[in-house]
Amino acid sequence: MLKILIADDHAIVRRGLKQLLVEEYPSATIGEVGDTESLIKQVINNPWDIVI
């Protein structure tokens, strides 16, 4: 299963991108973070295939 992490400080950007990705990759796991600290924690603790 594809795992995609979206990182952006604007919630509306994350939501829009997530909506597009869900439509294109319905079986993917899509996560989102809004700040650098959360991004670093996610990347260290979880094996993401793609980070945007």
C-alpha positions as CSV (number, residue, x, y, z in Angstrom):
1,M,0.0,0.0,0.0
2,L,1.3,3.5,-0.9
3,K,1.8,5.9,2.0
4,I,1.8,9.6,1.2
5,L,2.5,12.4,3.7
6,I,1.4,16.0,2.9
7,A,3.3,18.7,4.8
8,D,2.1,22.3,4.5
9,D,1.3,25.0,7.1
10,H,-1.9,25.9,5.3
11,A,-4.8,23.6,6.1
12,I,-6.7,24.4,3.0
13,V,-3.7,23.4,0.8
14,R,-3.4,20.1,2.7
15,R,-7.1,19.4,2.3
16,G,-7.2,20.2,-1.4
17,L,-4.1,18.1,-2.1
18,K,-5.4,15.2,0.0
19,Q,-8.8,15.3,-1.8
20,L,-7.0,15.0,-5.2
21,L,-4.8,12.2,-4.0
22,V,-7.7,10.2,-2.5
23,E,-9.5,10.4,-5.8
24,E,-6.4,9.3,-7.7
25,Y,-5.1,6.7,-5.2
26,P,-8.1,5.4,-3.2
27,S,-6.2,2.6,-1.5
28,A,-3.3,4.9,-0.3
29,T,-2.8,5.9,3.2
30,I,-2.5,9.7,3.3
31,G,-1.3,11.6,6.3
32,E,-0.9,15.3,6.8
33,V,1.2,17.6,9.1
34,G,1.1,21.4,9.5
35,D,4.5,22.2,10.9
36,T,8.2,21.2,10.7
37,E,8.4,19.5,14.1
38,S,5.5,17.2,13.2
39,L,7.0,16.5,9.8
40,I,10.3,15.4,11.4
41,K,8.5,13.2,13.9
42,Q,6.4,11.5,11.2
43,V,9.4,10.9,8.9
44,I,11.5,9.4,11.7
45,N,8.7,7.2,13.2
46,N,6.9,6.1,10.0
47,P,8.0,4.7,6.7
48,W,6.4,7.1,4.1
49,D,6.8,6.3,0.4
50,I,6.2,9.9,-0.7
51,V,6.5,13.2,1.3
52,I,5.0,16.3,-0.4
